[in-house]
Amino acid sequence: MAAFVLVANANIDSFAGKTGGDTFDTAGFNLTIDQDSRTGLNATTATSLGNLTVTATSGGNINIDGTAIWMIPYTAGAGNVPAFNTVITNGTGTGRLIGVHASLVAASTATGAVMPATGFIRVKQKSGNYAAGALTGISATASDLGRIGYIEIVGDEASTINANRLGTVNILGAWLSLGTTNGVANQTLQIPNNGLTRYAAGVFIEKVAAGGDFEFYPNAGLTTTTGVDVNRGKVCWIDATGLVRLGNSGAAVNGFTPVTGLAVVIGNVFLENCTAAARTANVIPNAVVATRYDFTTTGGGVVVIDKCNMGWYLSCSQAYSVTLSNSGFVDGIFLSEIASPMTFSKVGVGNKPTTALLMSPLTMTFCFAGGTFTDCVWARVSHATAGAHTNQYTDVAGFTFIRDTIRANIIRANATAYAINGTRMNNCTWTNPVIIQGSISLTTCDNVNTTGVVYIDAVSGTTQATNGMSVWLPTANTTNCTFSGLTFPVTDNQAFVSLLGASSGCANIKLRNIGTRIAPLNLGSVNNCGLIYSLVSACFDIKIQRIYAASTRTGIASTDNSSKGVTEENVFGDYTDALDVMSAINMSRKGAGGVGALTAQIAVYGTHWFDCFTSTTAGRLGIFMNESTSNTSAQAVVSAGAAFTSAGGLFMSTVGRTAVFETPNYVIGHTAFANTALIMAGGVAGNYTYRYQIDKNDGLGYSAFTAGLTATTLGTSLSAQVINFTLGFKLRLEIVTSTANTAVITNVYLTTVSSTVAQDVQYPLDTTTITFSGLPTGCDIVVLAAGTTTILTSVDALLSTSFSYTYAGTPSIDIGFIKIGLVPQYIRGLVLTLTNTSIPVSLTPDRNFV
C-alpha cells in the first residue's frame, strides 16, 4: 500500500509506485480518476483503492470521471499493444489509450503483448470524432466511429471515501450501450467485465424506441418466479459475469419481455470490491454491507453521482448533500442526517445474483431537510420476516416521491413486512407510486399524503390470503394524512384485508377518489379484498369520500365506538353489499351505495342520519336512534319524556312523547321520495304520528310543519314534494307517540327514488364548519352571500343553542340572527377560512318590544 498526498491537481495516472490499497489525500487539490484501477498508465493488475480523503482542513475534490471514455471496435490488429496513455487518433478524434480487449469479456491485453486481431480499444479524455478507418498510435483499423466506453474502479473492502465539507466527491459517467431489445424472452446482453466478475444492480431500458427516456430494471437476483406482465415484471437477471437476461431468469420464462427496438444502457462507471488478500479479483459485494468499500461523510461531505453502477455501499451519514441520478446500487442505500435537500432521479437498487442479502434497498433516518425522489426503483429480495420492509423511513420530513417503484422480488412470508414503513414522517408525499407487495405503514406520522397509488399484492400469482395486506396502515396517532387515488392494474392482485386500516389514535385521515360509479375499483374474484376501510382503537375525524368499489369480500367498512367523527360521502360497494351499522360516534353516511343493517348499537352517540342507494333507481333516508352529542345536538331532540337508551334505542312509551330529527346537510342524489310508508325497526310505525318540514335549498328555508300523518300518509305527502337532486334538501322529521307502547325504536327510514345521473352528483371533498354558539332556542337564522340577497341557507325556529354552517372554499357571507323580543344581530362581510371556527353570539332584549 502506498500513501499519496496531492501537491497539485493530479490525475490518477501520474502516480507511480502504486501497490494496491493505495490511499490519496487531496490536500486542497483535485484528484481525477478516469481510468481503471488495474489498467492504464501506472496501474497494475493488483492496484486497488484504499482510503480516498477530501482533506478536512484544506478541501479538494475527488472526481471519478467516465464522461470522456470511448470504446472503438477494430479489425486488422497488428504489432504489439502500445504503452498506456499513447495518443490514439483518426479523423478529428483523439484519446489516450487505457485498454485493448479481444472481447467484452476479455481482460485488457498487456502493453507490449501481441495485438488481438479484432476487439475494441478503450481511450480516455476523448475529444473530437473518430471515424471508420486506420488509427494512428496503434496498428488497427476502426470499424466505425465507436461509442461510449467504461471504466472499472476497484476498492479494498473496509476502505472508504472520506468526504468533507470543503470539497466534493463527484462520480460522473455516461450511458454505456448494451444493445437493443429484440422482443423475445431470454434475450441476453453482455456488460463488459474485463475478464473478471461483474456485479450489476440492473440496467436501464428505454420506455419508447428512440425516445431517450430510460427506466430501471433491477437485477432480480435469486428470484426465479416473477409475473410476466408489464406492471410487475420489469426486472432483469444479471449473473456474476455481467450477462443480462430479459424475460427469463435463466431457469424459465420470468419477468416482462420488453418490445423490440428499445435501447438498453447502463452507467459506464463500475465500482467493484476486492479483498486485500486478492486484489487481482473482484469479489461479490459483501453480505456485511459495512465491510464493502463505502463512504464516510460525517465531515459534511458533498456527494454527486450520475450514471454509475455501484457495488460499493452508499452509506451517507451527516453529509451536507447527496445528489444521485441515472445510477444503480447493489442491495441498498443508507442516508442519515443529510443537511440539505436531496435530489434523486432515476436511482435504482437491485440485488446480487447470488447470496441474497435481506436488507432494505432504501433506509433513511433523521433527514429533516427533505428532498425530491423521482422515477426511482427500490427492489428488495424478499419479505421473509417481521420488519423486513422494503423502504424504511424514520424521523424524516419534507420529502416528495414521484413515480417511485417499491417492490419485493419474492412472495412475502410475513404479515408485518411492508413496502413503506414510515415512523415519525412529517410533510411527505408520494405521487403515483407503484407498490409491489406490502402495505404503506405509517406510525406516528403527520401530513403524509399519497396520490394515485398503483398497488400489486404479489410479485407472482394472485392476492395472498396468507399474510394478507391492506394498502394503507396508519397507526399510533398518525394525523392529517390524505390518501387519494388507487388502482389494481393486475387482475386479482388487490389488497386482501382492506384498502385502509387505521388504528390507535389516528386523526384527520382522508381516503378519497378511488374508482368511479361507472368504473368501480374491482376488489377481485380470487381472495377478494375484505373491506374498503376499517377503524379500531380510537380513530378521530376520518373522511371516506368518493370511493367506488365492486366485489368486496365482507362489506364496506368496520368501525367501533372507540372512534369518533367518521364521515362517509359517496362510498359505494355493490348495491347488495352490506353497509356497516355505523358504530362510531358522531358518524354520518351520505350518498352511500349498498344496503345498511338496522341493528342497534351499544354506547354509540351522535350518529343519526344516513342516506344510501340500494339500486340505480332507489334509495333510503334513515335515522339511527342514538342520543345526540354536543356536536349533533340539533340533529336529535327529544321532549315530553322521550328518552334514548344507551343501546341505540328511543323509548317513547307514553302518548305525547316527541322526538324531532333534522338532517345536518342538504341531501343530494335523490330525485324524489317514493310513495311508500316509513319503515321502522324496533317499534311499530302505526303507534306514532309524523310531521315534517322540508327545505329545498331554494332560498326559502323550511316549509311549515305539516299536519300529523301516519307512516303511510307521510310517504304519500313526501312523494308529492318536488326536489332537485343537485341542490338537495333538508328534512326535519317529528315523531310523536299516539298509542302507548313499550317498544324501543332503533331505526326508521324513508324510501327514495333516484337515478344514475342523480347518483353521480357528489358531495364536496373538503368543507369547513363555522359554529355560532350562545343562541336562544327558537331563533331564525339566514345566511346570504356577502353583499347580496342570495340566500345560502336559513333556519326557522332553531331547536338548539348553536348553529353550524358548513361551506366549501373561502366565501364571504352575511348572517343574521332574529327572534321576537330580542334585537336582531347581523354579521356582515364575514370572510370564512379553511379552519373550523366558533363564534359566540349574544342577542340582547329589545326594549321597544311590547
Buried (B, 14 or more C-beta within 10 A) or exposed (E): BBEBEBEEBBBBBBBEEBEBBBBBBBBBBBBBBBBBBBBBBBBBBBBBBBBBBBBBEBBBBBBBBBBBBBBBBBEBBEEBBBEBBBBBBBBEBBBBBBBBBBBBBBBBBEBEEEBBEBBBBBBBBBEEEBBBEEBEBBBBBBBEBBBBBBBBBBBBBBBBBBBBBBBBBBBBBBBBBBBBBBBEBBBEBBBBBBBBBBBBBBBBBBEEBEEEEBBBBBBBBBBBBBBBBEBBBBBBBBBBBBBBBBBBBEEEEBBBBBEEEBBBBBBBBBBBBBBBEEBBBBBBBBBEBEBBBBBBBBBBBBBBBBBBBBBBBBBBBBBBBBBBBBBBBBBBBBBBBBBBBBBBBBBBBBBBBEEBBBBBBBBBBBBBBBBBBBBBBBBBBBBBEEEBBBBBBBBBBBBBBBBBBBBBBBBBBBBBBBBBBBBBBBBBBBBBBBBBBBBBBBBBBBBBBBBBBBBBBBBBBBBBBEBBBBBBBBBBBBBBBBBBBBBBEBEBBBBBBBBBBBBBBBBBBBBBBBBEBEEBBBBBEEBBBBBBBBBBBBBBBBBBBBBBBBBBBBBBBBBBBBBBBBBBBBBBBBBEBBBBBBBBBBBBBBBBBBBBBBBBBEBBBBBBBBBBBBEBBBBBBBBBBBBBBEBBBBBBBBEEEBEBBEBBBBBBBEBEBBBBBBBBBBBBBBBBBBBBBBBBBBBEBBBBBBBBBBBBBEBEBBBEBBEBBBBBBBBBBBBEBEBBBEEBBBBBBBBBBBEEBEBBBBBBBBBBBBBEEBBEBBBEBEBBBBBBBEBBEEBBBBBBEBEEEEBBBBBBBBBBBBBBBBBEEEBEBBBBBBBEEBBEBEBEEBEBEEEEEEEEBEBEEEEEEE
